[in-house]
């Protein structure tokens, strides 16, 4: 048994030595993964992407006041929760043209100052936008992780609604306005024709201002001032697919 054990030990040590002499990397091959890049970096590609995004307003979307003629105070705080889709076309690889559309929604409310009510009363505001943008991104690399910057401009259909839960008074406004975005992000390829996209940037809606002023008692029906020129910080993430 001792001799048999010695022979087995000798074979186990001799195997790797013999494999090394024959230029093998070991009995079971190399554990080091060869360099491989998923990104095919074609000069031109069609594609689509689907994203979820959030807009964080950095300027007020709507103000309210109980004093006629006052600029009011912001009705904060709420965020936009959105869905977006884009069609992509790569031009000489580094330039990527896109056409995007989205649906953004925003709601906020503020408690009235009326102290005579038996329960809390609120004035409420809704904002919905459907932007359609054309833009371009510039991509800085051809590896699996690709940083880029971009700029887009277009139009948005804007719907704004002010109301009071104390009564039936309602105002609704619909406008078509200029919209724009500046962005920076990363593409991460997990396969040659698909990957993840993450973006941050700024968003702009060129909305007109409007004052919704109804009712004689401003503590029950405060004036709501729909704000113009709304700026937001935007974050989005999603998937892209190339064809």
N, C-alpha and C positions, 0 to 999 in steps of 0.2 A: 504493500500500500504506500509505503514511504517513497519507493522508487516511482510508482505511478503518479503520485502527487508532484514529485520533482519534475517529471516529464511535462505534466500539464502546465506547471508554472513557467517552465522554460519556453513552451510553445506560446503562452500568452504574452511573454515579453518579446519573443522573437518576431511575432507577427507584425507589430508596428515598425520594428527596425527594418524588416525586409521590405515592407510597403514603402518606407521612406526611401530606401535605396533604389526602388523602382519608380520613384517620382510620384507615388500615390500620396494622398493627404491623410491617410489613415485607413483603418479597416472599414470605417463606416462613412468615409467621405468627409468633406469640409463642412464645418458648421457655420462658416461665414457666408452670408448672402451676397451674391454678386450684385453690383450696382445696376438698378433698373429704374427707368423713369416712365411713369404712366402717361405723362403729357406728351402727345404726339407732335404738338407744335406745328400743325399744318398752316400753310399760308392763308387758307380760307376755310371756314367751317360755318355751317348753319347750326343754330341751337336754340334752346328755350330754357328759361329758368322759372322756378316757382319759389316764392319767398313769403315769409311772415315778417312783419316789421312793426316798429313802435316809433311814434313821433312824440318827443317830449317838448312841449311849447316853451320857448324862451322869451316870448312876448305874450301879452294877454290875448286870449281869444275873444272874451266878452267881459265887460265891466258892468257893474250895477250900482245904482245910487238912489237914495230917497230924497235928494235935493235936485230940483229941476235945473238944468243947465250945467250941472257938475260933470266932470269927466268920470267920476265914479271910481270904484275899486275893483280889481280883478276878481272874478269868480273862480277861485282855484281850490283844489288842484285836481286835474284829470289828465289822462294821456290818450293818444290815438292808438287803436289796435287795428292792424291792417293786413290785407292780403295783396300780393303783387304778382304779376306775370310779365315776362319779357320775351321778345324774339331777338336773337343775336345773329350777327354776321361778322366774322373775322376778316380783316383786310390787312394783308401782309403780316399776319399773325399779331403783331404788337398792337394794332388798332382794332378795337372791337366796337362796332356800331350796334345800337340797341333801340328798340321801340318798346316802351313799357306802359302798362295800364295797372291801376290799382283801385281798391275800395277802402276808404279810411272813414272811421267813425269816432266821434268824440261826444261825451256828455258831461255836464257838470250842473250843480245846483248850489244854492245858498239859502240859509234860513232867513226869513223875514224878521224885521225888527219889531213887528207888531206884538205887543205884550198883552193885548186884550183877548187874544185867541185862546180857546180852550186846549188846543193842541198845536204843535209846531207846524208852521206853514212855510213853504219854500217857493222861490222863483227858480225856474229851470231853463236849461239851454241845451240844444242839440246841434251838432255840426257833422255834416257828411260831405265827403269829397270823392270824386271819380276823376283822377288825373290821367292824362295821356301825354307821354313825353317821348321826345326823340333825343338821343344823346350819343356820346362816344366815351369809351374807356381806353386808356393807354396802359398796356401790360409790360412789366419790367423784366420778366424772366421767362425761361422755358423749362423750368424744373417742375416738380409736382406741386410746390407751393409758389403761387404767382401773385405778387403784389401789384396793385393797379390804382389809378386815379381816374376820375371821370366827371363829366358835366352833362346835364340834360335840361331841356327847356320844352315847354308845351303849354297846354291848356288844362283847366280843371273845371268840372261842373260842381259848384258849391251849393249846398242846401243848409240853411240856418233857420232854427226854430226857437222862439222864446215863448214861454208859457208860465202859468201860475197854478199851483195845485189848489189854490183857494177859489178858483172860478174858471169860467170857460174862455177867458181872454187868451188869444193865441196870435202870434205873428210868424209868418213863414216867408223866407226870402230864398230865391234861386238865382244864381249868377254864374256866368262863364268868365273865368279869370285866367290870367297868366300864372303859370306855375314853373318852378325851376328847382333843380337840385345840384349840389356839388357833393362828391363822394370819394371815399378811399376804401379799399378793401383787399381781401385775399381770396384767391381761388385755390382750393385744395383738391387735386385729382386723386380719386381712389380707384379709378379705372381709366382707360384711354378715352372713353367717350362720356364720362360723367364725373361729377365732383360736388363739393360743397362750396358755397359762396357766403362770405361774411362781409358786411359793409357798415361803415359809419359815415356820417356827413351832415349836411344841412339841407333843409327844405323850406321853400318860400311859396306862399299864396298871396297874390296881389288882390286881396278882397277889398271891396268898398266898405266904408263905415256906414252904420245905420243905427238910429235910436228908436227903440220900441218903448213908447211912453203912453200908457193907458191907465185910466182910473184916477180918481181924485185923491185917494188915500195912498200915499207913496210907501207907507209902512206895510201895506198889504200887497200893493202892486208896484214895486220899485221899477224905475226906468232901467232897461237893459240896453247897453251900448255895444253893438257888434263892432269888433275892432277891424281895422284895415291892416294890410301888410303883415301877415302872420309869419313869423320865423320859428322853426322847430329844429331840434337835433334829432337825427334819424338813425336808427339801428335796424338792420335787417339780416336775416340768415335764411338759407334755403338750399335747394338743389339745382344744378344745371345739367343739361343733357345735350350732347352734340350729335349731329347726323352726318 
